[in-house]
Amino acid sequence: MTEANAPILDAVIRIDRLPTTGRDVEVKPDAAALLAMAEILKISAVERFHATLTAVPLRGGIRVQGNLTARIVQPSVVTFEPVPQDIDEPVDRVFLPGGDKPRNPAPGAEIFVDLDDDDFPDHIDGPEVDLSALLLETLALAIDPYPRLPGESLATLGIDGPEEEEGPFARLKTLKTPSDKDGQ
């Protein structure tokens, strides 16, 4: 593997060497990997990251379960001050071998989709599964998209919203005749 293709986290599992009882995987990246993760996620910093996972064989693939904990820092959407966030997320994903050819249903065939079911399994090619993408995805989905410090709002900055309603519908209200306003 070249340096450009190297995974950020050391979390590669060989399916063909996985014991039937499964294997525990602990992922605790070094400082350089934490810096690279912050750059990929476009946040200020990943201060702490730890994942404990268990991989067990399942129908020719694997099932990975465990927990991810992290502490990140990102700027507030109001004042741009650093806002820390502690993350504690469960991890549960199934990786199954992909078929040789796509399974397209016959025209007019009925397709059953269970909306209450968990995510569809990820397909893998080859004997290895790199869990780096799974862990980065889990972390990215847990990040607060609008971080703010406690008690922070636009009102605390002295910025008030518009007094009158704005937008195209507010302008349409001015075009109503008095008889239209009575009936609303």
SULRANOR-V282558 format. One record per pair of residues at least 24 apart in sequence whose ideal C-beta (glycine too) atoms are under 10 Angstrom apart, sorted by the first residue. I is the first residue (numbers start at 1). J is the second residue. D is the distance in whole Angstrom. If there is no record, write none. Layout:
i->I j->J d->D
i->I j->J d->D
This chain:
i->6 j->132 d->10
i->7 j->33 d->9
i->7 j->130 d->5
i->7 j->131 d->9
i->7 j->132 d->4
i->7 j->133 d->8
i->7 j->135 d->10
i->7 j->136 d->10
i->8 j->32 d->9
i->8 j->33 d->5
i->8 j->34 d->9
i->8 j->35 d->10
i->8 j->36 d->5
i->8 j->37 d->6
i->8 j->39 d->10
i->8 j->40 d->7
i->8 j->130 d->10
i->8 j->132 d->6
i->8 j->133 d->9
i->8 j->135 d->9
i->8 j->136 d->7
i->9 j->33 d->6
i->9 j->36 d->9
i->9 j->37 d->8
i->9 j->49 d->8
i->9 j->51 d->8
i->9 j->130 d->9
i->9 j->131 d->7
i->9 j->132 d->4
i->9 j->133 d->9
i->9 j->134 d->10
i->9 j->135 d->6
i->9 j->136 d->8
i->10 j->130 d->10
i->10 j->131 d->10
i->10 j->132 d->8
i->11 j->51 d->8
i->11 j->53 d->8
i->11 j->55 d->10
i->11 j->64 d->9
i->11 j->129 d->9
i->11 j->130 d->7
i->11 j->131 d->4
i->11 j->132 d->5
i->11 j->133 d->9
i->11 j->134 d->8
i->11 j->135 d->6
i->12 j->128 d->6
i->12 j->129 d->7
i->12 j->130 d->5
i->12 j->131 d->7
i->12 j->132 d->8
i->13 j->53 d->9
i->13 j->55 d->5
i->13 j->62 d->6
i->13 j->64 d->8
i->13 j->95 d->9
i->13 j->127 d->10
i->13 j->128 d->7
i->13 j->129 d->5
i->13 j->130 d->8
i->13 j->131 d->7
i->14 j->62 d->10
i->14 j->126 d->10
i->14 j->127 d->6
i->14 j->128 d->6
i->14 j->129 d->8
i->15 j->55 d->9
i->15 j->57 d->7
i->15 j->58 d->10
i->15 j->60 d->8
i->15 j->61 d->7
i->15 j->62 d->6
i->15 j->95 d->8
i->15 j->97 d->8
i->15 j->124 d->8
i->15 j->126 d->9
i->15 j->127 d->5
i->15 j->128 d->7
i->15 j->129 d->6
i->16 j->57 d->10
i->16 j->126 d->10
i->16 j->127 d->5
i->16 j->128 d->9
i->17 j->127 d->8
i->17 j->128 d->10
i->18 j->55 d->6
i->18 j->56 d->8
i->18 j->57 d->5
i->18 j->61 d->10
i->18 j->62 d->6
i->18 j->127 d->10
i->18 j->129 d->9
i->19 j->55 d->10
i->19 j->56 d->9
i->19 j->57 d->8
i->20 j->56 d->8
i->20 j->57 d->6
i->21 j->54 d->10
i->21 j->56 d->8
i->21 j->57 d->9
i->22 j->53 d->10
i->22 j->54 d->6
i->22 j->55 d->6
i->22 j->56 d->4
i->22 j->57 d->7
i->22 j->58 d->10
i->22 j->62 d->8
i->22 j->63 d->9
i->22 j->64 d->10
i->22 j->65 d->9
i->23 j->53 d->9
i->23 j->54 d->7
i->23 j->55 d->5
i->23 j->56 d->8
i->23 j->57 d->10
i->23 j->62 d->9
i->24 j->52 d->7
i->24 j->53 d->7
i->24 j->54 d->5
i->24 j->55 d->8
i->24 j->66 d->8
i->25 j->51 d->8
i->25 j->52 d->8
i->25 j->53 d->4
i->25 j->54 d->7
i->25 j->55 d->6
i->25 j->64 d->8
i->25 j->66 d->8
i->25 j->131 d->7
i->26 j->50 d->8
i->26 j->51 d->7
i->26 j->52 d->5
i->26 j->53 d->8
i->26 j->66 d->9
i->27 j->51 d->4
i->27 j->52 d->8
i->27 j->53 d->7
i->27 j->66 d->9
i->27 j->68 d->8
i->27 j->131 d->7
i->27 j->132 d->8
i->27 j->135 d->6
i->28 j->52 d->9
i->29 j->132 d->10
i->29 j->135 d->9
i->33 j->132 d->10
i->34 j->70 d->9
i->34 j->72 d->10
i->37 j->70 d->9
i->37 j->72 d->9
i->37 j->132 d->10
i->37 j->135 d->9
i->37 j->136 d->7
i->37 j->139 d->7
i->37 j->140 d->10
i->38 j->72 d->8
i->38 j->73 d->8
i->38 j->74 d->9
i->40 j->136 d->7
i->40 j->139 d->10
i->40 j->140 d->9
i->41 j->72 d->8
i->41 j->74 d->9
i->41 j->136 d->7
i->41 j->139 d->7
i->41 j->140 d->6
i->41 j->143 d->7
i->42 j->74 d->9
i->42 j->140 d->10
i->42 j->143 d->10
i->43 j->72 d->6
i->43 j->73 d->7
i->43 j->74 d->4
i->43 j->75 d->8
i->43 j->83 d->10
i->43 j->85 d->9
i->43 j->139 d->10
i->43 j->140 d->9
i->43 j->143 d->7
i->43 j->147 d->9
i->44 j->72 d->8
i->44 j->73 d->5
i->44 j->74 d->5
i->44 j->75 d->6
i->44 j->82 d->6
i->44 j->83 d->9
i->44 j->84 d->10
i->45 j->71 d->9
i->45 j->72 d->7
i->45 j->73 d->4
i->45 j->74 d->8
i->45 j->82 d->8
i->45 j->84 d->9
i->46 j->70 d->6
i->46 j->71 d->8
i->46 j->72 d->5
i->46 j->73 d->8
i->46 j->74 d->10
i->46 j->87 d->10
i->46 j->139 d->8
i->47 j->71 d->4
i->47 j->72 d->7
i->47 j->73 d->6
i->47 j->84 d->7
i->47 j->85 d->10
i->47 j->86 d->10
i->48 j->72 d->9
i->48 j->86 d->9
i->48 j->87 d->9
i->49 j->87 d->9
i->49 j->135 d->8
i->49 j->136 d->10
i->49 j->139 d->7
i->51 j->89 d->9
i->51 j->91 d->7
i->51 j->131 d->8
i->51 j->134 d->9
i->51 j->135 d->6
i->51 j->138 d->8
i->51 j->139 d->9
i->52 j->91 d->9
i->53 j->91 d->6
i->53 j->92 d->10
i->53 j->93 d->10
i->53 j->131 d->7
i->53 j->134 d->9
i->53 j->135 d->8
i->54 j->91 d->10
i->55 j->93 d->10
i->55 j->95 d->9
i->55 j->129 d->8
i->55 j->131 d->8
i->58 j->94 d->6
i->58 j->95 d->8
i->58 j->96 d->8
i->58 j->121 d->9
i->59 j->94 d->9
i->59 j->96 d->6
i->59 j->97 d->9
i->59 j->121 d->9
i->60 j->95 d->10
i->60 j->96 d->7
i->60 j->97 d->5
i->60 j->124 d->10
i->61 j->94 d->7
i->61 j->95 d->5
i->61 j->96 d->4
i->61 j->97 d->6
i->61 j->98 d->10
i->61 j->121 d->7
i->61 j->122 d->9
i->61 j->123 d->9
i->61 j->124 d->6
i->61 j->129 d->8
i->62 j->93 d->9
i->62 j->94 d->8
i->62 j->95 d->5
i->62 j->96 d->9
i->62 j->121 d->10
i->62 j->124 d->8
i->62 j->129 d->6
i->62 j->131 d->10
i->63 j->92 d->8
i->63 j->93 d->7
i->63 j->94 d->5
i->63 j->95 d->8
i->63 j->96 d->9
i->63 j->121 d->9
i->64 j->91 d->6
i->64 j->92 d->7
i->64 j->93 d->5
i->64 j->94 d->8
i->64 j->95 d->7
i->64 j->122 d->10
i->64 j->129 d->8
i->64 j->131 d->6
i->64 j->134 d->7
i->64 j->135 d->10
i->65 j->90 d->8
i->65 j->91 d->6
i->65 j->92 d->5
i->65 j->93 d->8
i->65 j->94 d->10
i->66 j->90 d->8
i->66 j->91 d->5
i->66 j->92 d->8
i->66 j->93 d->10
i->66 j->131 d->10
i->66 j->135 d->10
i->66 j->138 d->10
i->67 j->91 d->6
i->67 j->92 d->10
i->67 j->138 d->10
i->68 j->134 d->9
i->68 j->135 d->6
i->68 j->136 d->10
i->68 j->138 d->5
i->68 j->139 d->6
i->68 j->142 d->8
i->69 j->139 d->10
i->70 j->135 d->9
i->70 j->138 d->9
i->70 j->139 d->6
i->70 j->142 d->8
i->70 j->143 d->9
i->72 j->139 d->8
i->72 j->142 d->9
i->72 j->143 d->6
i->72 j->144 d->9
i->72 j->147 d->9
i->73 j->147 d->9
i->74 j->143 d->7
i->74 j->144 d->8
i->74 j->145 d->10
i->74 j->147 d->5
i->75 j->147 d->7
i->76 j->146 d->9
i->76 j->147 d->6
i->76 j->148 d->5
i->76 j->149 d->6
i->76 j->152 d->6
i->77 j->144 d->9
i->77 j->145 d->9
i->77 j->146 d->5
i->77 j->147 d->6
i->77 j->148 d->6
i->77 j->152 d->9
i->77 j->154 d->10
i->78 j->146 d->9
i->78 j->147 d->9
i->78 j->148 d->5
i->78 j->149 d->8
i->78 j->152 d->5
i->78 j->153 d->7
i->78 j->154 d->7
i->78 j->155 d->10
i->78 j->156 d->8
i->78 j->157 d->7
i->78 j->159 d->9
i->79 j->148 d->8
i->79 j->149 d->7
i->79 j->152 d->6
i->79 j->156 d->9
i->79 j->157 d->7
i->81 j->147 d->10
i->81 j->148 d->9
i->81 j->149 d->6
i->81 j->152 d->8
i->82 j->147 d->9
i->82 j->149 d->9
i->83 j->144 d->8
i->83 j->146 d->10
i->83 j->147 d->4
i->83 j->148 d->7
i->83 j->149 d->6
i->83 j->150 d->9
i->83 j->152 d->9
i->84 j->147 d->9
i->84 j->149 d->10
i->85 j->142 d->8
i->85 j->143 d->7
i->85 j->144 d->6
i->85 j->147 d->6
i->86 j->142 d->10
i->87 j->138 d->9
i->87 j->139 d->7
i->87 j->141 d->10
i->87 j->142 d->5
i->87 j->143 d->7
i->87 j->144 d->9
i->88 j->142 d->8
i->89 j->135 d->10
i->89 j->138 d->5
i->89 j->139 d->7
i->89 j->141 d->8
i->89 j->142 d->5
i->90 j->138 d->9
i->91 j->131 d->9
i->91 j->134 d->7
i->91 j->135 d->7
i->91 j->137 d->10
i->91 j->138 d->6
i->92 j->118 d->7
i->92 j->119 d->9
i->92 j->138 d->10
i->93 j->118 d->9
i->93 j->119 d->7
i->93 j->121 d->8
i->93 j->122 d->6
i->93 j->129 d->10
i->93 j->131 d->8
i->93 j->134 d->6
i->93 j->137 d->9
i->93 j->138 d->9
i->94 j->118 d->8
i->94 j->119 d->8
i->94 j->120 d->9
i->94 j->121 d->4
i->94 j->122 d->7
i->95 j->121 d->6
i->95 j->122 d->5
i->95 j->123 d->8
i->95 j->124 d->5
i->95 j->129 d->5
i->95 j->130 d->10
i->95 j->131 d->9
i->95 j->134 d->9
i->96 j->120 d->9
i->96 j->121 d->4
i->96 j->122 d->7
i->96 j->123 d->6
i->96 j->124 d->7
i->97 j->121 d->10
i->97 j->123 d->7
i->97 j->124 d->6
i->97 j->125 d->8
i->97 j->126 d->9
i->97 j->127 d->10
i->98 j->122 d->9
i->98 j->123 d->3
i->98 j->124 d->7
i->98 j->125 d->6
i->98 j->126 d->10
i->99 j->123 d->8
